[in-house]
Amino acid sequence: MEAPALPRAMAAAAAEIDQALEVLLPQAEGPESRLFEAMRYAAIGGGKRLRGFLVLEGARQFGVSRQAALRAAGAVEMLHAYSLVHDDLPAMDDDDLRRGKPTVHRAFDEATAILAGDALQTQAFSVLAEEDTHPDPAVRIELVRCLARAAGARGMCGGQMLDMLAEAAGEALDEPAIGRLQTLKTGKLIEFAAEAGALLGKAAGPQRHALCLYGRDLGAAFQIADDLLDATVSTAEAGKRTGKDAGAGKATLVGLLGLERARLQAERLVAQAKTHLDGFNERADLLRMLADFVIERRN
């Protein structure tokens, strides 16, 4: 497959996901319209849509309808957008720039940002629970259960808590502790995104497990790559403030291992992620390319 295939596929998928979000997050009139405006500002436009792309490509392995896959991808992107809105708040990372534009609490206000994040999170679960996502209620329940687990106290929220505690304590974490923090904060949602297509397609256990393992290693590599970008690229190139991890004393593998050793670790994880796709045919080539992309990207 030619080299430009992945960028083309990701751009097309991002456009499709934005179209789906336009429907799933309609404009509203009346007193609550400001909330809908903030939700749409946070979720529609910008970003690589990597998590949504994972949902779509996983679903493609099992012949899932595009409409169902796009609804699940939209739900994942809404959940991700909520996490970014809250992470950017002054009480968390206190960022002013996200995806090249002012963060939600800067474009609106802090209270609206909190409510927009809350509403995006609940809307994600509402979408997954609706019959249009899948006719089988057992599949819908499993989607909701797995996303809740990935996003909650044993997932993304727990990882954020560990990150805040480590920063407040000012203590250096060892490699296993950093790995666990990053698995919870970033990896669990990426793992769910990789698994979601298998859930929609009622895939056999080994195939679902293989995509979970692929997502786990991809998520770990993605976070290391993100930390490398924070340490090496400009704010303008990244579309968000960089250099903040070192300034805040955050626990990262880049800070612990140094740039070169961290980069080697990310490359090992990418190679390992691709081995989990050995049981899939050439239809999974974009997923193989995506593994390389996460450590080659510049934003």
C-alpha beads as a LAMMPS data file, in Angstrom:
LAMMPS data file: protein, C-alpha beads

299 atoms
298 bonds

1 atom types
1 bond types

-500.0 500.0 xlo xhi
-500.0 500.0 ylo yhi
-500.0 500.0 zlo zhi

Masses

1 110.0

Atoms # bond

1 1 1 0.000 0.000 0.000
2 1 1 1.395 3.366 -1.004
3 1 1 2.719 5.720 1.660
4 1 1 0.057 8.463 1.316
5 1 1 -2.726 5.913 1.928
6 1 1 -2.830 6.468 5.710
7 1 1 -2.953 10.300 5.629
8 1 1 -5.717 10.134 3.007
9 1 1 -7.667 7.560 4.999
10 1 1 -7.289 9.496 8.258
11 1 1 -8.353 12.777 6.641
12 1 1 -11.407 11.125 5.081
13 1 1 -12.315 9.451 8.371
14 1 1 -11.904 12.731 10.289
15 1 1 -14.309 14.426 7.876
16 1 1 -16.826 11.598 8.296
17 1 1 -16.533 11.729 12.077
18 1 1 -17.082 15.490 12.075
19 1 1 -20.199 14.978 9.937
20 1 1 -21.432 12.379 12.427
21 1 1 -20.746 14.746 15.336
22 1 1 -22.744 17.481 13.582
23 1 1 -25.745 15.155 13.838
24 1 1 -24.994 13.762 17.303
25 1 1 -24.363 17.268 18.720
26 1 1 -27.002 19.396 16.990
27 1 1 -27.186 23.124 17.405
28 1 1 -29.806 24.170 19.942
29 1 1 -31.945 27.203 20.572
30 1 1 -33.069 28.593 23.884
31 1 1 -31.311 29.170 27.213
32 1 1 -29.134 26.022 26.941
33 1 1 -27.797 26.946 23.490
34 1 1 -24.563 28.288 25.002
35 1 1 -23.856 24.826 26.436
36 1 1 -24.392 23.162 23.060
37 1 1 -22.172 25.788 21.452
38 1 1 -19.360 24.978 23.898
39 1 1 -19.808 21.227 23.362
40 1 1 -19.593 21.635 19.606
41 1 1 -16.608 23.974 19.944
42 1 1 -14.772 21.295 21.932
43 1 1 -15.686 18.268 19.843
44 1 1 -16.111 19.300 16.203
45 1 1 -13.149 20.219 13.995
46 1 1 -9.452 19.798 14.667
47 1 1 -7.542 16.890 16.062
48 1 1 -6.257 13.762 14.357
49 1 1 -9.342 11.696 15.273
50 1 1 -6.947 8.841 16.009
51 1 1 -9.335 7.196 18.470
52 1 1 -12.281 7.487 16.117
53 1 1 -10.156 6.169 13.260
54 1 1 -9.274 3.151 15.406
55 1 1 -12.978 2.443 15.932
56 1 1 -13.682 2.679 12.200
57 1 1 -10.769 0.475 11.167
58 1 1 -11.489 -2.101 13.848
59 1 1 -15.111 -2.226 12.709
60 1 1 -14.025 -2.613 9.084
61 1 1 -12.279 -5.881 9.939
62 1 1 -15.684 -7.420 10.725
63 1 1 -17.937 -5.816 8.112
64 1 1 -19.737 -3.513 10.560
65 1 1 -22.025 -0.939 8.944
66 1 1 -20.408 2.458 8.496
67 1 1 -23.279 4.211 10.298
68 1 1 -22.872 2.071 13.416
69 1 1 -19.096 2.462 13.354
70 1 1 -19.356 6.240 12.964
71 1 1 -21.736 6.518 15.902
72 1 1 -19.307 4.571 18.105
73 1 1 -16.383 6.627 16.776
74 1 1 -18.305 9.820 17.538
75 1 1 -18.988 8.622 21.078
76 1 1 -15.291 7.927 21.656
77 1 1 -14.338 11.336 20.286
78 1 1 -16.913 13.033 22.535
79 1 1 -15.494 11.218 25.554
80 1 1 -11.988 12.225 24.515
81 1 1 -13.069 15.847 23.973
82 1 1 -14.598 15.958 27.448
83 1 1 -11.313 14.772 28.948
84 1 1 -9.389 17.496 27.123
85 1 1 -11.818 20.206 28.208
86 1 1 -11.416 19.209 31.843
87 1 1 -7.651 18.601 31.604
88 1 1 -7.198 22.140 30.287
89 1 1 -8.991 23.759 33.248
90 1 1 -6.973 25.895 35.701
91 1 1 -7.512 23.268 38.410
92 1 1 -5.822 20.660 36.194
93 1 1 -3.199 21.527 33.558
94 1 1 -4.242 25.197 33.143
95 1 1 -3.794 25.381 29.362
96 1 1 -4.880 28.211 27.080
97 1 1 -4.416 26.491 23.701
98 1 1 -5.813 23.247 22.302
99 1 1 -5.825 22.110 18.669
100 1 1 -4.550 25.521 17.642
101 1 1 -7.387 27.515 19.211
102 1 1 -8.271 28.838 22.690
103 1 1 -9.306 26.176 25.167
104 1 1 -12.995 25.985 26.064
105 1 1 -12.661 27.775 29.399
106 1 1 -10.871 30.623 27.601
107 1 1 -13.330 30.820 24.707
108 1 1 -16.317 30.639 27.090
109 1 1 -15.715 30.497 30.869
110 1 1 -14.718 27.915 33.462
111 1 1 -18.243 26.984 34.561
112 1 1 -19.377 26.500 30.965
113 1 1 -16.296 24.388 30.254
114 1 1 -17.067 22.106 33.194
115 1 1 -20.674 21.685 32.076
116 1 1 -19.656 21.150 28.439
117 1 1 -17.279 18.386 29.498
118 1 1 -19.939 16.792 31.684
119 1 1 -22.490 16.923 28.863
120 1 1 -20.089 15.514 26.268
121 1 1 -19.338 12.585 28.557
122 1 1 -22.994 11.744 29.152
123 1 1 -23.845 12.196 25.460
124 1 1 -21.158 9.653 24.547
125 1 1 -22.870 6.983 26.646
126 1 1 -26.296 7.996 25.371
127 1 1 -25.148 7.456 21.779
128 1 1 -23.712 4.009 22.548
129 1 1 -26.925 2.982 24.319
130 1 1 -29.200 3.863 21.383
131 1 1 -30.536 1.209 19.009
132 1 1 -29.104 3.000 15.974
133 1 1 -25.627 2.068 17.232
134 1 1 -26.424 -1.672 17.317
135 1 1 -29.682 -3.670 17.230
136 1 1 -28.461 -6.097 19.910
137 1 1 -28.915 -4.650 23.418
138 1 1 -26.187 -6.963 24.762
139 1 1 -23.672 -5.356 22.388
140 1 1 -24.775 -1.872 23.429
141 1 1 -24.451 -2.756 27.106
142 1 1 -20.951 -4.151 26.536
143 1 1 -19.914 -0.996 24.665
144 1 1 -21.182 1.173 27.531
145 1 1 -19.560 -1.053 30.168
146 1 1 -16.165 -1.139 28.464
147 1 1 -16.099 2.605 27.777
148 1 1 -17.109 3.365 31.374
149 1 1 -14.293 1.154 32.627
150 1 1 -11.773 2.828 30.313
151 1 1 -12.861 6.318 31.350
152 1 1 -13.418 5.927 35.080
153 1 1 -11.461 5.561 38.290
154 1 1 -9.600 2.484 36.989
155 1 1 -8.939 4.203 33.697
156 1 1 -8.570 7.760 32.433
157 1 1 -9.764 9.546 35.594
158 1 1 -7.575 7.365 37.786
159 1 1 -4.576 8.114 35.606
160 1 1 -5.201 11.848 35.881
161 1 1 -5.381 11.497 39.658
162 1 1 -2.035 9.662 39.732
163 1 1 -0.541 12.370 37.514
164 1 1 -1.725 15.137 39.838
165 1 1 -0.530 13.318 42.952
166 1 1 2.917 12.726 41.459
167 1 1 3.230 16.375 40.443
168 1 1 2.088 17.619 43.866
169 1 1 4.475 15.316 45.719
170 1 1 7.414 16.290 43.530
171 1 1 8.729 12.749 43.786
172 1 1 10.354 10.906 40.895
173 1 1 8.379 7.840 39.781
174 1 1 10.106 4.715 38.519
175 1 1 9.431 3.212 35.099
176 1 1 6.653 0.787 36.174
177 1 1 4.813 3.560 38.040
178 1 1 5.017 5.912 35.053
179 1 1 3.875 3.107 32.769
180 1 1 0.816 2.438 34.940
181 1 1 -0.037 6.142 35.149
182 1 1 0.128 6.517 31.370
183 1 1 -1.752 3.276 30.716
184 1 1 -4.649 4.545 32.806
185 1 1 -4.599 8.171 31.673
186 1 1 -4.138 7.638 27.935
187 1 1 -3.878 3.975 27.073
188 1 1 -7.210 2.653 28.316
189 1 1 -9.295 4.861 26.016
190 1 1 -7.112 3.994 23.012
191 1 1 -7.429 0.313 23.933
192 1 1 -11.222 0.657 24.020
193 1 1 -11.217 2.422 20.655
194 1 1 -9.316 -0.518 19.142
195 1 1 -11.684 -3.025 20.776
196 1 1 -14.943 -1.238 19.924
197 1 1 -15.040 -2.443 16.312
198 1 1 -14.700 -6.031 17.490
199 1 1 -17.585 -5.503 19.930
200 1 1 -19.763 -4.054 17.173
201 1 1 -18.879 -6.981 14.911
202 1 1 -19.434 -9.634 17.606
203 1 1 -15.923 -10.850 16.875
204 1 1 -14.547 -14.098 18.242
205 1 1 -12.691 -13.856 21.558
206 1 1 -9.166 -14.230 20.130
207 1 1 -9.760 -11.485 17.540
208 1 1 -11.197 -9.120 20.144
209 1 1 -8.263 -9.890 22.455
210 1 1 -5.743 -9.270 19.669
211 1 1 -7.208 -5.822 18.988
212 1 1 -7.156 -5.056 22.711
213 1 1 -3.456 -5.941 22.882
214 1 1 -2.779 -3.892 19.756
215 1 1 -4.564 -0.909 21.336
216 1 1 -2.691 -1.359 24.616
217 1 1 0.741 -1.207 22.970
218 1 1 -0.346 1.530 20.565
219 1 1 -1.584 3.633 23.490
220 1 1 1.697 3.232 25.355
221 1 1 3.697 4.214 22.264
222 1 1 1.360 7.153 21.620
223 1 1 1.929 8.584 25.096
224 1 1 5.710 8.320 24.819
225 1 1 5.520 10.015 21.426
226 1 1 3.354 12.754 22.950
227 1 1 5.953 13.312 25.661
228 1 1 8.706 13.421 23.032
229 1 1 6.759 16.077 21.114
230 1 1 6.276 18.093 24.289
231 1 1 10.044 18.091 24.756
232 1 1 11.114 18.717 21.146
233 1 1 8.583 20.705 19.065
234 1 1 7.290 24.255 19.228
235 1 1 3.885 25.343 20.478
236 1 1 2.987 26.550 16.978
237 1 1 3.823 23.190 15.413
238 1 1 2.036 21.145 18.082
239 1 1 -1.083 23.334 18.240
240 1 1 -0.881 23.299 22.045
241 1 1 1.534 24.515 24.689
242 1 1 4.741 22.461 24.745
243 1 1 7.585 22.199 27.222
244 1 1 5.055 22.102 30.051
245 1 1 5.908 18.594 31.306
246 1 1 9.469 19.451 32.242
247 1 1 8.411 22.818 33.619
248 1 1 5.791 21.231 35.852
249 1 1 8.028 18.355 36.883
250 1 1 5.608 15.798 35.443
251 1 1 6.514 12.125 35.524
252 1 1 7.242 10.938 31.971
253 1 1 9.408 8.242 30.441
254 1 1 11.199 10.959 28.481
255 1 1 12.184 12.643 31.740
256 1 1 13.235 9.346 33.277
257 1 1 14.988 7.667 30.334
258 1 1 16.033 10.594 28.152
259 1 1 15.019 11.266 24.563
260 1 1 16.840 8.431 22.811
261 1 1 15.952 5.627 25.205
262 1 1 12.332 6.781 25.307
263 1 1 12.214 6.849 21.510
264 1 1 13.606 3.299 21.371
265 1 1 10.982 2.176 23.867
266 1 1 8.233 3.667 21.687
267 1 1 9.646 1.904 18.624
268 1 1 9.658 -1.432 20.479
269 1 1 6.033 -0.927 21.472
270 1 1 5.060 -0.134 17.882
271 1 1 6.753 -3.289 16.614
272 1 1 4.980 -5.297 19.295
273 1 1 1.619 -3.693 18.495
274 1 1 1.899 -4.785 14.870
275 1 1 2.557 -8.415 15.835
276 1 1 -0.915 -8.544 17.408
277 1 1 -2.350 -8.005 13.919
278 1 1 -0.663 -11.090 12.468
279 1 1 -3.965 -12.971 12.497
280 1 1 -5.618 -10.313 10.309
281 1 1 -5.241 -10.025 6.541
282 1 1 -4.292 -7.022 4.420
283 1 1 -7.507 -5.296 5.481
284 1 1 -5.614 -4.393 8.665
285 1 1 -2.776 -2.667 6.780
286 1 1 -4.001 0.786 7.812
287 1 1 -3.856 -0.296 11.446
288 1 1 -0.271 -1.440 10.887
289 1 1 0.553 1.929 9.298
290 1 1 -1.148 3.738 12.164
291 1 1 1.258 2.109 14.612
292 1 1 4.191 3.654 12.743
293 1 1 2.371 6.972 12.445
294 1 1 2.003 7.492 16.195
295 1 1 5.772 7.821 16.634
296 1 1 6.414 9.693 13.371
297 1 1 3.811 12.451 13.799
298 1 1 4.765 16.054 14.531
299 1 1 1.620 17.157 16.360

Bonds

1 1 1 2
2 1 2 3
3 1 3 4
4 1 4 5
5 1 5 6
6 1 6 7
7 1 7 8
8 1 8 9
9 1 9 10
10 1 10 11
11 1 11 12
12 1 12 13
13 1 13 14
14 1 14 15
15 1 15 16
16 1 16 17
17 1 17 18
18 1 18 19
19 1 19 20
20 1 20 21
21 1 21 22
22 1 22 23
23 1 23 24
24 1 24 25
25 1 25 26
26 1 26 27
27 1 27 28
28 1 28 29
29 1 29 30
30 1 30 31
31 1 31 32
32 1 32 33
33 1 33 34
34 1 34 35
35 1 35 36
36 1 36 37
37 1 37 38
38 1 38 39
39 1 39 40
40 1 40 41
41 1 41 42
42 1 42 43
43 1 43 44
44 1 44 45
45 1 45 46
46 1 46 47
47 1 47 48
48 1 48 49
49 1 49 50
50 1 50 51
51 1 51 52
52 1 52 53
53 1 53 54
54 1 54 55
55 1 55 56
56 1 56 57
57 1 57 58
58 1 58 59
59 1 59 60
60 1 60 61
61 1 61 62
62 1 62 63
63 1 63 64
64 1 64 65
65 1 65 66
66 1 66 67
67 1 67 68
68 1 68 69
69 1 69 70
70 1 70 71
71 1 71 72
72 1 72 73
73 1 73 74
74 1 74 75
75 1 75 76
76 1 76 77
77 1 77 78
78 1 78 79
79 1 79 80
80 1 80 81
81 1 81 82
82 1 82 83
83 1 83 84
84 1 84 85
85 1 85 86
86 1 86 87
87 1 87 88
88 1 88 89
89 1 89 90
90 1 90 91
91 1 91 92
92 1 92 93
93 1 93 94
94 1 94 95
95 1 95 96
96 1 96 97
97 1 97 98
98 1 98 99
99 1 99 100
100 1 100 101
101 1 101 102
102 1 102 103
103 1 103 104
104 1 104 105
105 1 105 106
106 1 106 107
107 1 107 108
108 1 108 109
109 1 109 110
110 1 110 111
111 1 111 112
112 1 112 113
113 1 113 114
114 1 114 115
115 1 115 116
116 1 116 117
117 1 117 118
118 1 118 119
119 1 119 120
120 1 120 121
121 1 121 122
122 1 122 123
123 1 123 124
124 1 124 125
125 1 125 126
126 1 126 127
127 1 127 128
128 1 128 129
129 1 129 130
130 1 130 131
131 1 131 132
132 1 132 133
133 1 133 134
134 1 134 135
135 1 135 136
136 1 136 137
137 1 137 138
138 1 138 139
139 1 139 140
140 1 140 141
141 1 141 142
142 1 142 143
143 1 143 144
144 1 144 145
145 1 145 146
146 1 146 147
147 1 147 148
148 1 148 149
149 1 149 150
150 1 150 151
151 1 151 152
152 1 152 153
153 1 153 154
154 1 154 155
155 1 155 156
156 1 156 157
157 1 157 158
158 1 158 159
159 1 159 160
160 1 160 161
161 1 161 162
162 1 162 163
163 1 163 164
164 1 164 165
165 1 165 166
166 1 166 167
167 1 167 168
168 1 168 169
169 1 169 170
170 1 170 171
171 1 171 172
172 1 172 173
173 1 173 174
174 1 174 175
175 1 175 176
176 1 176 177
177 1 177 178
178 1 178 179
179 1 179 180
180 1 180 181
181 1 181 182
182 1 182 183
183 1 183 184
184 1 184 185
185 1 185 186
186 1 186 187
187 1 187 188
188 1 188 189
189 1 189 190
190 1 190 191
191 1 191 192
192 1 192 193
193 1 193 194
194 1 194 195
195 1 195 196
196 1 196 197
197 1 197 198
198 1 198 199
199 1 199 200
200 1 200 201
201 1 201 202
202 1 202 203
203 1 203 204
204 1 204 205
205 1 205 206
206 1 206 207
207 1 207 208
208 1 208 209
209 1 209 210
210 1 210 211
211 1 211 212
212 1 212 213
213 1 213 214
214 1 214 215
215 1 215 216
216 1 216 217
217 1 217 218
218 1 218 219
219 1 219 220
220 1 220 221
221 1 221 222
222 1 222 223
223 1 223 224
224 1 224 225
225 1 225 226
226 1 226 227
227 1 227 228
228 1 228 229
229 1 229 230
230 1 230 231
231 1 231 232
232 1 232 233
233 1 233 234
234 1 234 235
235 1 235 236
236 1 236 237
237 1 237 238
238 1 238 239
239 1 239 240
240 1 240 241
241 1 241 242
242 1 242 243
243 1 243 244
244 1 244 245
245 1 245 246
246 1 246 247
247 1 247 248
248 1 248 249
249 1 249 250
250 1 250 251
251 1 251 252
252 1 252 253
253 1 253 254
254 1 254 255
255 1 255 256
256 1 256 257
257 1 257 258
258 1 258 259
259 1 259 260
260 1 260 261
261 1 261 262
262 1 262 263
263 1 263 264
264 1 264 265
265 1 265 266
266 1 266 267
267 1 267 268
268 1 268 269
269 1 269 270
270 1 270 271
271 1 271 272
272 1 272 273
273 1 273 274
274 1 274 275
275 1 275 276
276 1 276 277
277 1 277 278
278 1 278 279
279 1 279 280
280 1 280 281
281 1 281 282
282 1 282 283
283 1 283 284
284 1 284 285
285 1 285 286
286 1 286 287
287 1 287 288
288 1 288 289
289 1 289 290
290 1 290 291
291 1 291 292
292 1 292 293
293 1 293 294
294 1 294 295
295 1 295 296
296 1 296 297
297 1 297 298
298 1 298 299
